[in-house]
Amino acid sequence: MPDVAAANEDVATPELMKAISAAFNSRDVDRIVSHFTDDATFWLARGPEPVGRTLRGKDTIAKTLAERFKVIPDMRWDHKEYIYAGNRAISVWTVKGKGADGEDLNYQGCDIYTFRGGKISAKDTYWKIVENKDRL
């Protein structure tokens, strides 16, 4: 059987996902954005839009991540599982860190990735909201 992943650089692979995860955990913005296409879209979990916050383009993604790591310098993702589907992949994780405002991050979430040419063309982040209110 032919190795489909070797013939198609759009296909998400375990090696690619592990490299992306390691880049994010390094908090090295240049290393992280090297995995994105120039025209990538990244939807953050938090923000003023129904989709969270939309970042368009590698430069905007880099600037936003640099700002985030200043506010949460110890942010770290513990990746639990990767799910593969052709040029798409899902990463299931727990994120932890301490914000400069005192917020303790300890959330479960996932990212849905789309790849083009061996790079991230779209990344959509979701995470659980932790609150101390008795409502659904």
C-alpha positions in Angstrom: 0.0 0.0 0.0 1.5 3.4 -0.9 2.3 5.9 1.8 -0.3 8.6 1.2 1.3 11.0 3.7 4.6 10.8 1.9 3.0 11.7 -1.4 0.8 14.6 0.0 2.3 17.3 2.2 -1.2 18.5 3.1 -1.8 15.4 5.2 -1.4 15.8 8.9 1.1 13.4 10.4 2.1 12.5 14.0 5.5 14.1 13.4 4.0 17.4 12.2 1.6 17.6 15.1 4.4 16.8 17.7 6.6 19.5 16.1 3.8 22.1 16.3 3.0 21.1 19.9 6.7 21.4 20.8 6.9 24.8 19.1 3.9 26.2 21.1 5.4 24.8 24.4 8.7 26.5 23.6 6.8 29.9 23.5 9.3 30.8 20.7 7.1 32.9 18.5 9.3 32.6 15.4 9.4 28.8 15.8 5.6 28.7 16.2 4.8 30.9 13.2 7.2 28.9 11.0 4.4 26.3 11.0 1.8 28.7 9.6 1.1 29.7 6.0 1.6 33.4 5.3 -2.2 33.8 4.9 -3.3 31.6 7.8 -6.3 32.2 10.0 -6.3 31.5 13.7 -9.5 31.7 15.7 -8.7 32.2 19.4 -11.1 30.8 22.1 -11.6 34.2 23.8 -12.5 37.5 22.2 -15.2 39.9 21.2 -16.6 37.8 18.3 -18.9 34.8 18.3 -15.8 32.8 17.1 -13.6 34.3 19.8 -11.1 36.5 18.1 -10.0 36.2 14.5 -6.3 36.6 13.6 -5.5 36.8 9.9 -2.0 36.4 8.6 1.3 35.1 10.0 2.4 38.6 11.2 -0.8 39.2 13.2 -0.5 35.7 14.7 3.1 36.3 15.7 2.3 39.7 17.3 -0.7 38.3 19.2 1.3 35.3 20.5 4.2 37.5 21.6 1.7 39.7 23.6 0.0 36.6 25.1 3.4 35.1 26.3 4.2 38.4 28.0 1.0 38.2 30.0 1.2 34.4 30.6 4.9 33.6 30.4 4.6 30.0 31.7 1.7 29.0 29.4 2.1 25.3 28.6 0.0 22.7 26.8 -0.2 19.0 27.8 -1.3 17.2 24.7 -3.5 14.2 25.4 -4.5 13.0 22.0 -4.2 13.8 18.2 -6.9 12.8 15.8 -6.1 12.7 12.0 -8.4 13.2 9.0 -6.5 13.9 5.8 -5.4 17.5 5.7 -7.1 18.1 9.1 -6.1 17.2 12.6 -7.4 17.8 16.1 -5.2 18.2 19.2 -6.8 17.6 22.6 -5.0 19.2 25.5 -4.9 20.8 28.9 -3.4 24.3 29.1 -1.9 25.6 32.3 -0.2 28.8 33.3 -0.5 31.9 35.5 -1.6 35.2 34.0 0.0 38.5 35.1 -3.5 39.5 36.3 -3.5 36.5 38.7 -5.7 34.2 36.6 -4.8 30.6 36.9 -5.2 28.7 33.6 -6.1 25.1 33.9 -8.4 24.4 31.0 -9.2 21.5 28.8 -9.5 22.2 25.1 -8.8 21.3 21.6 -7.5 22.8 18.4 -8.9 22.0 15.0 -6.2 22.4 12.3 -6.3 22.6 8.5 -3.1 22.1 6.6 -1.9 23.3 3.2 1.6 22.6 1.9 2.7 21.1 5.2 1.8 24.2 7.2 -1.2 25.4 9.2 -3.6 27.3 7.0 -6.3 27.4 9.7 -6.3 26.8 13.5 -9.6 27.0 15.5 -9.2 26.8 19.3 -11.8 25.8 21.8 -11.6 25.3 25.6 -13.8 24.6 28.5 -15.0 27.7 30.5 -14.3 27.2 34.2 -16.6 29.3 36.4 -18.2 29.0 39.8 -21.8 29.6 38.8 -24.6 27.0 39.1 -25.8 27.1 35.5 -25.5 25.1 32.3 
